[in-house]
Amino acid sequence: MVTATAISANAANLIREWIEGGKYPAGSLLPSQRDLSELLGISRTSLREALSTLQGLGLVVSRPGKGVYVAADAGDGTPPPWRFSKSHSLTDIYQLRFALEGFTVGLAAAALLPEDIDALRENTEAMRVCIDASDFTQAARLDFDFHMRIIAIAGNRAIADILRNSTDVMQESQRLPFYQRGSRLATYTEHCAIIDALAAGDASLAQRAMSDHIVRAAQRAGVHFPAGSRAGDGVAPGHLPG
């Protein structure tokens, strides 16, 4: 049975494809809710949820009494503004994650059990479903859970507390990379590489995969910082691959 959430997510995804494909260009007025719901074959309630999702992504703008318009910069792959700029720079957050998580994943490689690998794979597949549905908020929650599970396996409670006490900030840093068109599944692919390294029990490979992931996620969010040789084989600081 298809759930109401799945129906609205599928509708949001289809409308997004129409916007990004040029059917409804930036600044244009979308059809009325009655026409859209008939076109999509869904209820007005499901449509409103889909439009709310698109508005949260910055793709559409609701103008009372006038209708719903495609945002002027919709579909350009630009992440929304960093919401925590008054307290933390996005660069600082990614540098913190690079320093802490590259270390702890090495500890996890020596401590994890087969069921841990299964749980990490299950999490990553669930995240992919959310990415495909353009539900970047839930994808970011699953992304955060993935990293926190690895830290829990490593057994370093101090690092876990540091990151858990900044859950909102961390999840927002993980949400932004999903907006880059053409690279939305990169986080999924990079998580799979981390899991494969952990499953092989190779601490060095796991550290390299985690470091690469965080640096590249930062780039997708618009952040570039020198990370040394750990950020990729043969890559000089400040010249990291996209």
Phi, psi and omega in degrees: 000130180280126182280161178298324178297318179295322180297313181293324179294318178295321179294317178299319181295319180292315178298321178299317178299321178296318180295310183290335178276354176095000178298321174238096185290165179306133178088352183277159179272129175286157174303161178299160180299324178297314181293319180295317181296323177290320180297321182272345181071037181230168180286163177297325180297314179296323179295317180298322177295320179296316180293326177296320177298314181294325178292321177296331178277355180081016183270332179228160179228129178269127178243107184309129178083351182242330180122194181250126183248150172289132181299151184298329182248024184297138172076011181272000177079011180274126178295152175294165180300149178289118189284345187249027186297335181286338182246327183215136172280148180296325177299316179299319181297315181290325176294321177298314180297319180299316183291317186278315188281330175297330178282312187291331180295331176293321176295320182296326182300332182267355188238345189284158180249164179305322180293334175294318178299317179299318181293321179294320179293318179299316178301315184293322178293322176296322178297320179299319178301317180294321178296316180298329179270005182061025176268078187287335178294313178290324177300321179292324177297316179293323176300313179299317179298322178302310182291322180291328178295319179296319179294323177296320178297321179296332176085014180266098185291330181295314179294319178302317180294319179302312183285321181293327179288351177237039185305311183299318181294315181295316180295323178293322178296331181276340179282323188301320182298337183291344185281345184285113182299138179088350182230019187291336179264006181298320179299318178301312181298318181291323175297320178299321179295321177296316180297317181299320179294319178294318180298329178280353181068024183262098184298317181297315179294322179296318178296318179294319180295320179292316180297316177301316182300313184292319178296317182287325174297319177301317179298319180294334177273358178095015182247131177231128178214146177296131182233005178075189187290342180292342185282356179162148183295123174069019182256125181281148177305137178084357179226058185271149180291155178275000000 
